[in-house]
């Protein structure tokens, strides 16, 4: 009987195996290639592995680092979790934000549900201010949008964050939803950040947008249930050199540690987390790397930066040509190449795959993507001039902006530093926009020529508003454009309108 059972098992095994996908193996499958001898010649094995793991960790944790830097910047500015930051005028070059605009008086902040459920109360829109923005998780996943295009539909509401380990102390999610709370979905971390861009209505001012931010309230669910809500802390960052940029030095590695210490280790992140110990990151322990670990981490980080930068400037990767006909480019302007992620809510997952490279390359230069990508703004990225050459910090360029830009609100063309993906530092003006038109010299057809130069020493008299400097207070002066259309007139506006290429007039 035993022999029969074994034979049956063998037959079943062979039957199953024959239906499995098996890669072909050549006749030389047993050739070792002297691997024992060759491997014995490798030096500093542990160090090399450390560098490799640091590289992969930096790429993997890029979105979370970009988020945690908002929290750390608020702390440096005098706030903390649960602080509402706001400004009463748009950002200038003293602010450190990844590709923010210089036309909006943002409101932003961060919370943690580590000690229990939290509520962020968003004020209703008024005849002066409406919000467009979203809440993101510690991994920069947009969870829910706010304002007239968001979950509260402009009526305002109490957005409730139930942590992954919520024990039901204040009732089930269903019960809390019935009580009027807006339960935030896709919430699998403790840290949360938000950024709300005000839309100004009926002649509203940026100062009024700042006042509207004071209608944002942050408190715990326990405070709300017990009727003991403490006042929210507001921080006017208008005059502060607020800097939430990720920097590719040891602070980046410290940021990874902060993400680990302040949030649950998700099941999907366990394999990557297990590699962090190589260079000193262990949950629940103080981050105190050895000099060797620091050196390896920085070496790995440099390679990670090179990888993400290459993804950013390689056509078809992070950005792709917008105007193409019969496979040929008609323009050097590109759009953000999100693929189906925009419709999916930017999880950067596809079936069993986490899109690690695409996710990192995206959050390398942008933050706070919405849960639902609507028609509020369209971004054109300009990396190259009309000859296909990368923009540089030495030449002078001209951009002709037609009079008929298909944007119902306005357009803007902002210079961003290629190294930091932020405004150029130490300049009076980071870009040009519709708001400058009254002071610009216009062409006969109503278009305007905007000049971008390393310095403004040779600006013709009367043309000051038509010139923007590409100079930076940093050592890196190469740059790129974002051309924004605020409220495009239609979803397919680009089918019968095209922005002119940037021309390098230093070489003409």
N, C-alpha and C positions, 0 to 999 in steps of 0.2 A: 504493500500500500504506500509506503514511504517513497519508493522509487517512482510509482505512478504519479504521486503528488508533485515530486520534484520535476518530472518530465513535463507535467502539465504546466507548471510554473515557468519552465524554460520556454515552452511553446508560446505561452502568453507574453513572456518577455520579448521574444523575437518578433511576435506579432505587433506589439506596441512600438518597438524600436523601428520597425520597418516603416511606420507611419510618421516618424519624427523627422524634422528637418536636420540633416547632418551635413556639415561642410565637408567638401572633398579633401582628402589627405593624400599627398604624393607619396611615392615609394621611398622618399628620403626622410620619412617622418621620424626615424630613430637617429638621425644625425645630430649629435650634440653640439657640433661646431666648437668643441673645446670650451664650452661655457664655463666650466670650473676654473680653467686656467685664465681665461679672459676676465672673468669677474674678480679674480684675485688681484688684478692689476689696478682696479678702481680704487681711488683714494678718497678719503673723507666721505664715506658712504652716508653716514648719519647726517652730515651737513648738507649734502646734495639732496637728500630726501626732505630735509627741513625746508630748503629753498623751494622745492617743488610744491610741497604742501602749503607753504605760505602764498605762493603764486595762485594756486587754485582756490585757497580760502579767500584771498582778496577779490578775486573775480566772483566767487559765489556770494560773498557778503556785501558786494557793492551796493545793492539797493538798501540794505539795512543800515549801512554806514551813512549813506546820504540822509537817512531819516534821523538817526540818533544825533547827528550834528546839529539838527534844529534844537533838540533838547539842551545840548551842551552850550550852544550859543546863547540860549535864553538864560541859562545859569550864569554865564560870564557877564551878561548884561544886567544882572540883578534880579532876575526872575527865577522861576523853577517850573516843575510840573504844575499844571492848573493855572498858569499865567496866560492872560490874553495879551499878546503883543499887537500893537497897531501903530500906524503912522498917519500923519495928517497932510502929507504930501508924498508924491511918488519917490521911489528909490533913486539914489544917485550913485556915483562911483565909489562912495565910501561904504556901500553895503556889499556884503559878500554872499551872494545867492547864485545858484546854478541857473543861468539863462532866465533870470527874472526880467520883467519889463520895467521901463522907466516912466510909465504912464498911469500906474495904478497905486492907490493907497491901500495896500493889503492889510488883512488881519490874520494872525496865525498863532499857533500855540501847540502844546503837547500835554497829554494826560497819561496816567498809568492806572490800571485796574488791579495792581498787585495786591492791594489791601481790600479789594471789593469792587462791586459794580459802580460805574461812574456815569454821570449825566452831563452832557453839553447842551445847554439850551440856546438855540439859535433864534434871533429875533425875526419877526415877520418883515417882509419887504415893506417899504413905505413909498410915498410918491417921489422920494428922493433917491433911495438906495435899494438895490436888489443884490443878493449875493450869488456868485457862481464859484463853486469850490467843492472840496471833498474831504473826507476823513480817510487816512491811510493807516495801515497796520505797521508794525515794526519792520516788516519786510517790504514796505512801500506798496503793498497791494491796495488799490483804491477799493474801499468797502461800500461807501454810500455817498451820494452827492447831496448838496443843500441848495436852498433858494428856490426860485420859481421853476428851475429845470431839475430840481432835486426832489427828495422824498417828501419834504414839507410843502412843496408846491407854492412857495412864497408866503405861506401862512405862519412860518416859524414852527418850532416844535422842540420837544425834549428827546434828544438822541441818546439812547441808552446802550452802554457798553457792558455786556455781561462777560466776564473773563472765562477762559476755557474751563477753569475748575470751579465755576459757579455752583454753589450747593443748593440753590433754590430757597435761600433764607428769606427772600422777600417775595416769594411766589414764582411760579413758572414763567417762562418767556411768554406763553400764551396769555396768562393772566395779566402780566405787565403790559402787554400789547393792548389788551382790552381796556386798560386804564389810561391809554393815550400816549404811552411812550412809543417812540420809534426805535424798534430793536435793530441794532446794527448787525448786518449779516457778515459772514466770512471773517469773523473775528477770532483769530487763533493765537494772539499774543497778548501781552499786557500793555506795552507802549502803543500809543496812538498819537498821530499828529494831524493837524488840520491847517489848511490855508484857504482863505476866502478872498476872492477878488471882487470888489464892489463894482457894480454897474451903476453909473451916475445917471439919474433921470431928472428931467425938467430943470436943467441948469444947476444941479447940485454941485457942491464943491468937494474937494478932497478932505477939507476939514470936517464937513458933514459926514463923510465916510468914516473918518476917525471917531466921531461921536457915535455913529451907528455900531461900531465895534464894541462899545461899552454896553451894548445890549446882549452880548454873548456872556453867558453865565456858566460857570463850571462848579459842580458840587457832586458829592457822593449820593448814591441812591438812598443810603441810610439817612443822610441829612434831609433828603426830600420827604421820605416816609415819616420821619419824626418831626418834621417842621422846624428843623434847626439849621437852616442853610446859612453858611458863613459867606460874607461878601467875597466876590471874585477879585483877584489881584490883576490890575491892568498896568501894562508897561508901555509908555509912549516911547517908541524907538526912533522917532523922527530924526533926532539929532545924534543918535548913537551909531557908532561904526559897527553895527551888528554884522557878524560874520559866521555863517553856518556852512561854509564851503568844506568839502572833504579835502584834506591835504595829504599828499602822498609821501608822508614821512611817518615817524613812529606813532603819531596821533591816529593814523588810519588803523593800525594794529590795536591800539587802545580802544578805538571805536568798536572793533569786532568784539573785544572782550566785554565792553559795556552792553552790547546786544545780547551776548550770552548770559551775562549776570542778571540782566533786568527782565528777561523773558523766558518762557518755557522753551525747552528744546523740542521742536516739533518732530514727529516721526520721520517726515520726509528729509529732515536736516541731520539726522543722527550720524550718517556715514561721514558727512563733511565735518561735523562737530568733532568726531573722534580723531580727526587729523590735527586739530588745533593744539593739542597737548605738545606736539613736536616743538612748537615755539612758545610754549608757556601759558596757554589759555586753558584753564580748567574751571568748570562751573563750581561756584562756592568757594573758590580760592583766590587769594590776592594775586594780581598779575605782576610778577616780578621776574622777567626773563633774564637769562644770563647774557653776557656780552655776545657770545656765539649765537644765541637765539635771536638777539636783536639784529645782528649782522645778516643772518640768514633771512629773517623776516623782511628786512629792507631790500635785500637783493631780490627776493621773490616778488615784493610789491612793485619794484621797478619793471619787472617783466610783465606783471599784470597791467600796469599803466600802459606799457607799450602795446599790449594786446588790445586793450579797449580803445586806445587812440587809433590804432590801425583799423579797427572796426568802424570807427567814426568817419575816417577820411576815405575809406575804400567804397567806391560807388557800388550801390546795390546791397550794401550791408545795413548799416544803421539808417542811412538815407538813400533815396533812389530818385532818378530824374522824374520830374512831374510831366513835362511836355515832351512826348515821344510820338513819332509817327512812322509807321512801317519799320519799327525797330531802330530808327535813327533819332538821336536826341535833337530837339529843336532849341533847347535852352540848357544852361548850366544850373538853373535853380532846381532844388530837390525838395521832396516831401519826406515826412517822417515815415519810415518803412516799417510800420507795425504789423502789417499783414492782418490775419484774423484776430489778433490780440485786442484790437480796439473794440470789436463787436463782443468779445468775450469778457471785457472788463479788466484787461491787463493782468491776468494771473501769471502770465509767462509760463504756462504749462500747456502741454498738448498731449493728451492721452497719458501714457506712462512716463513721458519725458518732461523734465524741467528744463526750460530753455535758458540755460545758464549764461551762455555767451550773449544772446540777444537781450536778455534782461540786464546784464551788466553794462553792455554798450549803450543801452537806453538811459539808465540812471547815472551813467557817467556824465551826462550833460543836461538831463531834465529832471524835474521833481513834480510831484503832485499831479499825476495824470488823473483824469476824472474816471469814475466808474462807468459812466456813459458818455462817450465822446460825441458831442453834439456840434452844432454849427456856430458856437459862440466865437471861436477864433480859429483861424487857419495859419499855420506856420510854414513859411518857405525858408529853407536853409541854403545859404550861399557860401560855398567853400572855394569856388573857382571863378576866375574871370572869363571873359568871352573867348579867350584862347585856350581855355581848359587848364590854366595854371593855377595852383593854389594861391590864395591871397597872402600877401606878405606885409610886413611892417615897415618896409622901406619905400615902396612905390606909392603913387597917387592914383586913385581910382575915381571913376565917375559913374553914378547910377542915375539914369533918367527914369523918373517916376511919372507915368501918364496921369492926366487929369481925371481919367475915368476909372480909378481903382475901384473894383467891385466890392467895396466895404461900406456897410450902412453907417457904422460908427466912425472909424478912422483907420489909417494905416500907420505903421511905424517900421523903421529900419534901424536896428540897433547893432552896434559893434560888440563882439564878445572876444575876449582873450582866448587864444587857442590853447594855452597851457592850463588855465584855470576854469574855462567855460563860464567865466563871470565877466562883468563889466571890466573894461580897462580901468585901472586904479589911478587916482590922482588927476582926473580930467573933469572939466566943468560940464561936459555934455557927452553922453554916451551914444547918442543916436539922433535921428531926425524923424519927424512924424507930422501928421496933419496939423497938430497944434502949433507947428512952426511956420505954417504956410503964410500967415499974414506978414511975417517978417522976411520971407524968402523972395528972391528975384525969380519971376516965372517966365517961361518961354511963351511965345505967341500962341501956342496951342493949349496953354494952360498947364502943361507939364512943368516939372521942376527938375533941375540937375543938382544932385547932391554929390559933393566931393568928399572923399575920405583920404586923409593925408597923415603922414607921421607927425607933422607939426603944422601950425597955422601961421607960419611966418610970412607966407606969400599970398594971403587971401586978398583978392581985389576989394577995394573999398565998396561998401554997400552990399557985399555978398557974404557977410559973416554968417548969416543964418543958413546959408547953403553949404557950409563946410563943417565937417566933423573930424576930429583928430582920431587917429588909430594908435597914438602913443600910449604907452603904459608905464606906470611907475615901477613895474617889475622888469626883469631882464628880458622876458619873452614878449616880443611885440607882434608876432604873427597873430592873425585874427580871422574871424568868420562873421557872417551875417545871420540874423534871423529877421525876416520880413514878415510882419504880422498883418493879417487882415482881420479887423474886429467886426464880427457879424457879417460874413460874406452874404451877398445878395441872394445866392441860391447854392444848392449842393453841387451843381455842375458849372459854377462860375468860370472855371479854368478851361472850359471847352471852347469858349469864344473870346478869351482874353488871356494875354501872356505878358508877364513882366519882362522888361528888357534886361539883358545881361549886364553885369558890371564890367566896365571897360578900364583896362590899365592904361592910363594916358601917359604914364612915364615912358612907355615903350612905343608909343605911336608917333 
